[in-house]
Amino acid sequence: MGFDWTNKTALVTGASSGIGRALSVELARRGARLGLLARRADALQGALREIESGGGRATALVADVRDVGAVRRAVESLRQAFGPIDLLIANAGIGDETPATKFDLARATEIVSINLIGAMNCVGAVLPEMVARGEGHLVAISSLAAYRGLPRSAAYSASKAGLSTFFESLRVDLQGTGVAVTVIHPGFIRTPMIA
């Protein structure tokens, strides 16, 4: 028998498509209450409708993970709707080529800001309450690119290496607090980002 998600609240970032949307739909199917966080309101509404049509409960939270104030407001809105947050899935991310021969600093900075700093902003918004309650779970959707730099993807690879190391360090620091940490390193998955 699997984990009982009934009356558990999960915040999933990047929930409007790809891995985030699929995880949200599955968690809702298993009884979790979902906070769906992403930048695109229209795509979030589609995810929300899909969850609600299956009998699940969710709320759409339009925010950019780079905006710490917007993230904190979204988290507070989720708490008001469903109570304390039991699970964060830090999934929001972008991938784009940043070849060394045509290096685009602005694009590289954007990738790192969303993929790494965005996850840190989300952790900062949920972790203090988890520690105070003595329970919770932080999950990072990283990548196999965290282990080895992919060609033409220096910024993406660096962002995922940083994400993995950040969450691994949190895991050590949070031992004994009741807050668990998981880092997932998927390979290539057919999603809109990969397409």
Protein Blocks (a to p, Z undefined) as FASTA:
>chain_A
ZZdfehiacddehklgcjllmmmmmmmmnopacddddfblmlmmmmmmmmmmnopacddd
dddfklmklmmmmmmmmmmmnopafbdcdfbccdddddfklccfklmmmmmmmmmmmmmm
mmmmmmmmmmmnopacddddddfklmoccehilmmmmmmmmmmmmmmmmmmmmgonlpac
ddddddddddfklZZ
